[in-house]
Amino acid sequence: MTAIVILGAGPAGAAVALGLRRLGYPVTLVSEWRRFAALEGVSVRVLEALRGAGLNQALADAAMPSQRQVSWNGQQHAQNIEYLVDRPSFDRGLREDLRLAGVELIEARVLTVHPSSAGHRIELEGRPTLLADFLVEARGRQAPALGKGLRGPETVSLLNRWQGAPGTTASAVESLEDGWAWMARRADGQCYWQWTVDVASAGLPGKAQLLDYCRQRRQASALARAFFAAGPENDLQLHARSSTAILSPQVCDAHWIRVGDAAMAVDPLSGNGIFQSLSSALQAPTVINTLLRKPERAALAQRFHQQRVEQLFLRFARIGRDFYADEQRWSGRPFWQARRQWPDTVVAHAEADFQALRIERAPVLRDGFVDEAEVVITADQPLGIWHVQGIELAPLVRRLRTEPAEQALAGLTADQGRVVRSWLLAQGFKP
């Protein structure tokens, strides 16, 4: 069997490893532990995606339900529930999921990767050199860049973490004149305040003064003061990281693939960073399987992954742009002005028009491999939809242009008919 090595044990790397194990491949995964404790807010959709990827142990003790409040564009409201994921517990669970699946896990820092026609030579700190026929790059933003790629406005997120007084679990989001802040507190008193700002226009002080500067900015917010209730700030720490949206110029070749934030790293505003990371990772095992077992389809498989990653990046970027555009009070300020215009002016959700649907041949996933089939191109799905509820859509759309709907839909089961009719109505079809 081909030697496959995955670099990175975050959600993307773990999902690829589990997918490859289900296909029967032996997998070696190299990772080092996260350097600082973090907390992430995720939606129910993210939890479902993680479970769907088989990451059950990762969720066992890591997700805490939280009441979330939002202060945006001068309006305040409570959004139902988000889940706070404790990354140290989550990462331990990921490793347990990998162990249970039979993935060989090496805890080490990657020093260098040397690609060649014979494979990849991976130098590790304090460990023997690894050789891989196929490499999966899943080290997130730490993965070496392959070139300029597409970048959003240069953005940095500054995280304050400290030990406060025990209380209730909660989270909040607040828009500010020169950025926005996400804050959370756990029942055990761990507190988090993350301020996302524009690198060019923020006017940040030097590293030595940055911790005090963040404390001053946090204490200047009435929402933050009320949220943290002026409690103690023991062991106050500062962690800075880039949160610039980045799309890698190349995400796949015949002998390697990039997934998760190593392929595309999006703006953290939506709070669905893990979901976006999984979006490119879940398709990767099938792409890899095709590259290794059906090399005659290599170009098709690479095209599938490249197009999907690019389209996912643009879709998430446009959703983020629209969130920023909702904040009207400071639309002329540099932070908001740059982000309400990037990446383009294409609407995130185009108006449905059944007559505008097109049928084209495109890459699809079929029986564990990338194949080619006729798909229906829609305004919201520019790469096409192959089937719904097991019904291929291209032949159906053709028939609906020449036949009455009842005739074209005859023969569908009750469940198929319900789901297909719902999809048609969403595309602007008028029976």
N, C-alpha and C positions, 0 to 999 in steps of 0.2 A: 504494500500500500504506500501511497505517496506520503512523505513526511510533511505535515502541515504544522507550522508554528504561528501562533497568534501572539502579538505583542500588545498587552493591555488587558486587564481583567475587570474593566468597567462593564456597564450593562451591554454595550455594543459587542465587545470582545467575548463576553460570556454567552450572549445569545448566538453568536456565530459558532462558538465551540459546541454548544448543545445541539445546534442544527446539524453540524458536521458529524457529531457522534450518532445522531439519529440516522444519518446516511451511511454509517458504518466506517467512518474514517477515524484512525487514531489521531489524536490531537495533543500537541504540547503547547501550553500557554505560559508566557513569561510576564511577570508583573511585579511591581513593588508597591508597598502600601502607600496610601494617600498620606501626604505630609502634614495635613492639618484636618481637624474634625470640622465637618460641615453639616449643614441642615438644608434640605431642599423641599420646596413646596410643590406638590404634584396633584393632578386631578384624578378622579376615578378612572378616566380613560387611560391614564398612564399605568395605574395599578392593573387594569385589565390587560394592557399590552405586555406588561412584565409577566403576568401569569400565563398569557398565551405563549410567551417565549420559553416557558418552563422554569422561570426564576422564582420558584415558590419559597425556598428557604430564605432568599434575600428579603422577602416581604414578611416573613413570619414575625419578626420582632422589631422591624424598622419603621413601619408606617403608623403615625399617630394622627387621628382625626383632629382637625382644628377649625374653629370658627374664624373666618377671614373677613376683615373689613377693608374697604377701599376708599381712598380719598383721591379723586381724580377730577380735574377741570372744575374745582370748586364744589364738587358734589360728593357727599359721603353716603355709602350704603354698605350693607353686609352681604357678601356673596356666600352662598350656602356653606359648603365645607370644602376645604382642601386638606391634603394629607401631608404631614411633615415627615420626611424621610431622613432618619439619622444615618449619615453616610458610613461611619465606622461599623455600626451594626449591619447595615445593608451590605457593605463590602465583605464582611465575614460570612454573611449568608450566601453571597455570590460564590465565594470559594467553596462553601459546602455543596451548593448546587453542582459546581464543576466536579468536585470529588465524587459525588454520588453518580455522576454521568460517566465516570472513568476517564476524565481529562487529566493528563499529567500537568501539574502546576509547579512552576519554578519561581520562587521568590528571589528576584535579583533585578539589578538595574542594568538596562541595556546601554552599553557603551557605544558601539558602532554596528551598523549593518552594511555588509559588503555584497551587493548583488553581482551575479555573474551568469554566464550561460549555463553553468553547471548547477546553479541554485543560489541560495543566500547563506552567507557566513555571518553568524550573529555573535559578536563579542559581548560577554557578560562580566560584570564586576564580581570577582571572587568565585566564578563558576567556569566549567569547561565551555569551550566554544560550541555553539549549536550549528548544525547544517540543516537547511530546509529546502525542499523542492518547491514549496509554495508558502508565501508569507502573507499574513493578514495584519495590516497595520491598524491598530485600534488603540493607540496611546493618546487619543484626544488631541487637544491643542498642543501637547508636548511633542507630537510627531513632527519630524523634520519636514519643512515646507518643500514642495516640488517646484515652486516658481511663484510668480506674483499672484495668479488667480484673481478671483473677484473678492473685493473687500468692501465692507460697509464703513460708515464713519468710525474713526478710531475711538474706542470706548474702553474704559477701565472700571472695574467693580472693586470697591474698597469695603472689606468686611471687618466689622468690629464684633468680637466674641468675648463674652465675659460670664462670670458666675454671679447671678443675682439671687433674689429670694425665691423660694418655691412658690408656685401658684398654679394657675390654669394654663393649659396649652392654647395658644392663639397665634394668629399671624395677621399682617396688615401690609398694604401697599399705599405709598403716598407719592404724588407727583410734586416736584419742586422746581423752582425757577431755572435751575441749571442741571437738572437730572431727575432721578427718581430713587426712592428708597423702598426696600423690602425689609420687613422686620418680623421676628418670630421669637417666641419664648416657650420653653418646655416646662412641664410640670415640675421638673427637678430644679428649675431656676436657671438653666442655661439660656442665655440671651444672645440674639443675633440681630445685627443691623447692617444691611448692605446698601451702600450708596453707589449708584451707577452714574458716571459722569463722562463728559467729552474730554478726551486727552488734550486737544488743542486749546480749548477755550476755558477750561476749569480753573486755571491759575493756581494749581495745587502747590503747596510748599514743598521743601525738600523732605527726604525720607525721615530725618530726625524729628521733624515737626509734624509729620503727617498724622500720627496717632492722636495728638492733642487737637489738631485741626478737625479731625473727624468727630471727636467728642463734642467740640464746640458746635459743629453743624447739627449733630444729632440733638443736642440739648436746646438748639434754637427752634426745633420743631415742636409745636404744641401736641401734635398727634403722638410723636415719639415719647415725649415726656409723660403723657397720660398712659400710653401703652406699657411703658416699663415702670411706671409708678415711682419714679425717683428712688429706686432701690439701690442696694450696693452694687459696685462694679469691680468685683474681685477678679484678679488675673486677667485684666483687660488686654486683648491682643488685636493686632491688625494684620490682615492678609490682603494683598493686592493681586489681582489677576486680570488679564486681558479678557474682555467680553466682546471684542469686535467680531462682527459677522464675517466669516471667511469661507469661500468655496475653493477647494483644491482644483487646479487646472486639469489634473488627470487623476482618476480614482480607480483605475483598473488596467491591468495588462495581462498577458498570458500566464504570468507566474506570480502575480501579487494583486492585492486588492486593498483599498482603504475603506473603512467603515466608521460610523459614528462621527464624532467631532474631528477625527483625522480626515474625513472626506468633506464634511461641511459642519461648521460651527456657527450656530445662529445666535441672534440677539436673545438675551435671557428674559426679555420682557414678558413673553407669553407664559413663563413658568412651566413650560413643557419641554425642557432641555432633554430629559431622559427619553421622552416620547420621540423627539426628533432624532436623537441618537439611534434609537431602535429602528426607526423608519428605514434607514439605509442598511442596517445590519440584518434584518429579518430576511431580506431577499438574497443576501450574500451566499449562504450555503448552496443554494440552487445554482447561482452563477459559478461558484467554485467547482461544483460537481460537473457542470457543463464544460468548463475549461479543461478539467482533468480527464474526463471520460469521453467527451465528444469534441476533440480539438478542432474538428472541421467547422464547428459552430462558434469558435473563439471570438470572431469579430462580432457576431450577433450578441453573444453574452456580454462582451465589453460595452457594446452600444446600449444594451438594456440597462446595465448598472450606471453608466455615465449619464444617460438621459434621466433616469429616475432620480439620481442624486441632485442633478442640476434643477430639475423641476420641483423637487421637495424644498430645496434651498430657496428658490424664488417664491414658492407659495408661502413658506413660513416668513420670509422677509416682507412680503406684501401684507400679511396679517399684522406683523409688528408695526409696519408703516402706518396702518390704519389706526392702531392703538395710539400711536404718537399723535396722529392727526386729531384724535378726540380731545386732546388737551389744547384748548383754544387760548388760554390766558397768556401764554408766553410763546405764541407761535413765531414771533420774530426773533426770539433769543437763539443764539447759535446752536445749542444742544437740540432744541425742538425743531428748528428750521431745517437742519441737515437730515434729521430722521423722518420727517414728514414727507420728504421728497425722494427718499431712497427705498428700493432700488430703481423704481420707474413709476410710471403713472398708470400701468395696467391694473384694472380693477381686480381685487382678490376673488370676487365672486361675480362672474359675468351673468347677465340675464339669459335665461334659457330660451332657445329657439330650435324647435324640432326640425325645421326646414334647413337649418344651417349645419346639421349633423353630417359628418363625412365618414366614409368607410375607407380605411387604408390597411395595408399589411404592416405589422409591427412586431417586435419581440414580445413574447408572453412566456409565462411559466407553465409548463405542461409535464406532468408525470416526473417531477424531480429534475427537469432540465429546462434550459431556455430554448424555446422553439419560436416559430413564426406563424402568425395567424391573422385573419382579418379582424380588425377592431373598429369600434365606433368612436370617433373623435368628437368630444363635446367641449363646450366653452370652459368648463371647470376641470376637464380631464383631457388636456392636450396630447397626452401620450396614448390615450385610447382606453376603452373598456371592452374586454373580451366577452365575458358572460355574466349573467345575473341569475342566481339560483339554479345554476347548471344549464341555463338557456343561452346559447350563443346569440349575441345581439345583432351582428352584422346581417345575417340572413333575415332576421325578424324586421329590422328597420327597412330593408329592401322591400319586403312583402307589404309593410304598412304604407308604402308610397304608392302601391298599385291595388291593394285589396282592402276591403272593409276590416275594421279592427277585430270584430267578432270572428271573422274567418281566419285572420292571421294568428289570432291567439287561441284558436280552437286546439284542443289536445293537451293544453297545459294542465297540470294538477292544480288543485285549489291554492296550495301554498305558492307554487310557481306563478300562477296567474296574479295573485295578490301582490307579490314582490315586483314582478315585471310591470304590472300596471302602475304601481307606485313610481318605479323608475321612469316610465314613459311620461307620466304627468309632471315629474320633476324636470324633464327635458322640454316641457312646453307642448307636449302632444295633446291635441284636441280631438277626442273620439268623434 
